[in-house]
Amino acid sequence: MSSTDDVSHKRAHLKSCPPGSNGRDTALFNLAGALRSRFVKGRKSGDLDEAITLLRDVLELRPSGHPDRSSSLHWLALCLSNRYDTQGAIADLEEAVTLGRAALELRLPRHPNRAVSLNNLANDLWRRFQKHARMYDLEEAIELHHAALELRPFGHRDRSSSLLELALCLSNRYDNQGAVADLEKAVTLGRAALELLLPGHPDRAVSLYNLACRLWKRFKNHARMYDLEEAIELHRAALELRLSGHRDRLSSLDGLALCLSNRYDGRGAVADLEEAITLRRAALELRPPEHPDRAVSLGNLACDLRTRFQKHARMYDLEEAIELHRAALELRPSGHCDRSSSLDGLALCLSNRYDSQREVADLEEALTLGRAALELRLPEHPDRAVSLSSLAYDLRTRFEKHARVFDLEEAIELHRAALELRPSGHRDQSSSLNGLALCLLDRYDSQGAVADLEEAITLGRAALELLLPGHPNRAVSLYNLACCLWKRFKNHARMYDLEEAIELHRAALELRPFGHRERSSSLHWLALCLSDRYDSQGAVTDLEEAVTLGRAALALNPPSHPSRASSLHDLAQCLIKHFRHRPIAADLNEAIALEQEALQLLTPGGPSYDVSRRCFTTCLQMKINPQVTITSSSAPDVTHFDVNQDIRGFALELLKTMPTRLLHTLTGVLCNRDAQILHFMGSQQCGQLLSSCRTCTPDQRTTRIHTAVSRYFKFVTFSHRWGVDEPLLRDVEGHSIYDMSTQGGFRKLQTLCVRACEKDYLWAWSDTCCIDKDSSAELQEAIGSMFAWYRRSALTIVHLSDIPDNGSFATSEWFRRGWTLQELLAPQTILFYTQNWSLYKNLTSSNHKTDTNVIEELKNGTGIDSRFLINFSPGMDDARSRLQWASSRCTTRPEDIAYSLFGIFALHLPVLYGESAENALGRLLAEVISQSGDISVLTGLEQRHRSIPVSPPISAHIKRYHCPHPNLTRKNCH
């Protein structure tokens, strides 16, 4: 009998049972059952609404105590639950739960239908959990399903139903709490259910599908491919049972497509990706514009198309993915639970299109969408780490475009936040480690803080440990760590870093076979490392391999590739090196052709353009210079001059005129002369110098060496008042000051180096940490050379720690200290900074000694004539004035009152710490009078005492010499 005929039959029977007659409740109940059965087949809501109305009438006719009341409660709850599934009215679900509890209370433990009530109430609690995500609903549902399962032993016809539904709840609890035991039990229960649902059973497809989904989850947790393989088999079996027109065919299409997409990610079989896309398109066709889940199909297909774009770089795939994501986003307006997913997916595609086409509008839109997605994914959102990482990636990309440090700083903060959400054991921790390492490496390149490079290496090693052989991202981790180690080698010249970098690049290259989109990068960087090893060790085999690899990398970079210019230039450099080893015309001609092409690709005026231009002109000079012999490929090796010796020699001579130790402003490390030379020999400037010197005359070579080395070693001197706990040599030696405390004297040193670096100076000197004060010989040399160092410096930075931004420096204690007199007079170029390290009065001049207003203030504050302030010469001229300038100045150690004037008078006298101030000053004045021949230098110097905890002013000591001492006049009485 058809469902329609059954309903008609039951209606006729109801008419024969008017209100008040016996059996009316049964007739109502039976008609309600027939209507619900017809609803299940035809999905007409009118049938279900009528069934609910009839069951409410039945319930009234079956009051408390009626033997069939529990059945009425049960079926009314079931119909309300069905209507909730169809219409989503939460009131229906709440009433269904209430009625289900009432039915269960009436069906005591031995009641034959207790298991049915347990099962149905558990299902409604599960539905409520799906709506409100309240864990106590899910916990109760699990307890009820367990109880129902106990009442349905092996052989019970409904045991498979309890197994399936309990497995579903446990799987949901795993999704929320991550307890692997729940997932394992869900898989076990799913297998048990499938064994009971033999081929032909109407629920077999459901069981196949559910078990496949749980195996996929286990694969995502443990990355065991056999789980994924079984999931694919099960999904195929379920799809075969869900033919065209089946209401659950969509779920099987989506599930199978997802698994195939994951298998492609793991194994790279393009057939899997193609089938996944085909399945996604089929699913989309089954979800027309009005379908509630159309956005899901749009998003899924877009993701797979983007994956295919990453494989084949066909722009039409990416364009379609963008269109699909935009369509999905329109279907997910503000407030939609999955809006953040569409925002994130569209941002990712736009970011990829920017990488390919460099349209800044795409990058900016990607950033806007990424921020919007992050706002929707609050701290407890399971995908917040994904949004943090994606936004950080795009900010780093914008930093690469515009070099705005705030973008990089934000990217680092976001990566750190993502890493906190991906603790040890998280499947995406390696991705966050690599992303953060790349950003720190960029900041190292930008700011030179060695701590960033060291952290990047540590993070890179941690990521590599997580990406075991066979992992699809292992090559990326090998490559990134190798690049970090290469940079550390360039900084410290430690060969073991370069050796490890070469090993890692080789390993990455093996994982990037022909056809891999990143193979050219691995070829390029391995060539670069081998070229550097040749520079250090001279093995020609390294250079020849570098040339071979460079040619292979270039062949993979078409003219439109963003890295082609770099590949052209680096290969040209290798060929030039090979030409110098063995002058073969073909190498030089190829290098010239490569640089010519690079210049066509680069923007004139940019740093890369200038480097290529210099290399190009060097090649031309080598070609036309008659002093260089060029041979055919069969000619024997020709000896060429090596300028390394000349460079080192001149650098050593130059450094002898400079302080023994200098702070390297890029790294914050204190370097002795050997380290300073090592920095230069490994620098780009030195490489350029070597290139140019080998093609010029000896006289030209000498000039170029002197110019390049002198420019590289320009240094900044520091003048300040000593404070409490100034860092000494032992405090900073072997460390980067940027990694140390940011308080007190350390902060002062750090800011000095930053200011020097801002002015494009690599080196800085401070009297606090750059002198070994425990060595009397070094201290003697420093005091004797200090005036010359300040005079030789490219810039002297003066920090007036007691002058606010709007103050006048005439009131600073700096002008009343003994040592600061020569630090004012010696420098040719000077800049005054206030308490907060702002330029004095915000003056933008590059030299405050050229500012007339500053000079006038200095003149009025010090009593020193402007001509001496601007262009002072040490010596005995006007010795009396020089003593007058110092007459009101004080020093902490009494002897320094004399030592601080040695440079002013160009004197070289022994430094004898421990002698009295009178004795030290006596030696000084005796030499001044002796060399100047002017005994009147002491006349007019008045004593001006001040109550400060330092040595009295020089005038207090000079007073005792107003009546000439025989020792002071001996040479003038002959």
Secondary structure, 3 states (H helix, E strand, C coil): CCHHHHHHHHHHHHHCCCCCCCCHHHHHHHHHHHHHHHHHHHCCHHHHHHHHHHHHHHHHHCCCCCCCHHHHHHHHHHHHHHHHHHHCCHHHHHHHHHHHHHHHHHCCCCCCCHHHHHHHHHHHHHHHHHHHCCHHHHHHHHHHHHHHHHCCCCCCCCHHHHHHHHHHHHHHHHHHHCCHHHHHHHHHHHHHHHHHCCCCCCCHHHHHHHHHHHHHHHHHHHCCHHHHHHHHHHHHHHHHHCCCCCCCHHHHHHHHHHHHHHHHHHHCCHHHHHHHHHHHHHHHHCCCCCCCCHHHHHHHHHHHHHHHHHHHCCHHHHHHHHHHHHHHHHCCCCCCCCHHHHHHHHHHHHHHHHHHHCCHHHHHHHHHHHHHHHHHCCCCCCCHHHHHHHHHHHHHHHHHHHCCHHHHHHHHHHHHHHHHCCCCCCCCHHHHHHHHHHHHHHHHHHHCCHHHHHHHHHHHHHHHHHCCCCCCCHHHHHHHHHHHHHHHHHHHCCHHHHHHHHHHHHHHHHCCCCCCCCHHHHHHHHHHHHHHHHHHHCCHHHHHHHHHHHHHHHHHCCCCCCCHHHHHHHHHHHHHHHHHHCCEHHHHHHHHHHHHHHHHHCCCCCHHHHHHHHHHHHHHHHHHCCCCCCECCCCCCCCCCCCHHHHHHHHHHHHHCCCCCEEECCCCEEECHHHHHHHHHCCHHHHHHHHHHCCCCHHHHHHHHHHHHHHHCCEEEEEECCCCCCCCHHHHCCCEHHHCCCCHHHHHHHHHHHHHHHCCCCEEECCCCCCCCCCHHHHHHHHHHHHHHHHHCCEEEEECCCCCCCCCHHHCHHHHECCHHHHHHCCCCEEEECCCCCEHHHCCCCCHHHCHHHHHHHHHHHCCCHHHHHCCCCCCCCHHHHHHHHCCCECCCCCHHHHCCCCCCCCCCCCCCCCCHHHHHHHHHHHHHHHHCCHHHHCCCCCCCCCCCCCCCHHHHHHHHCCCCHHHHHHHCC
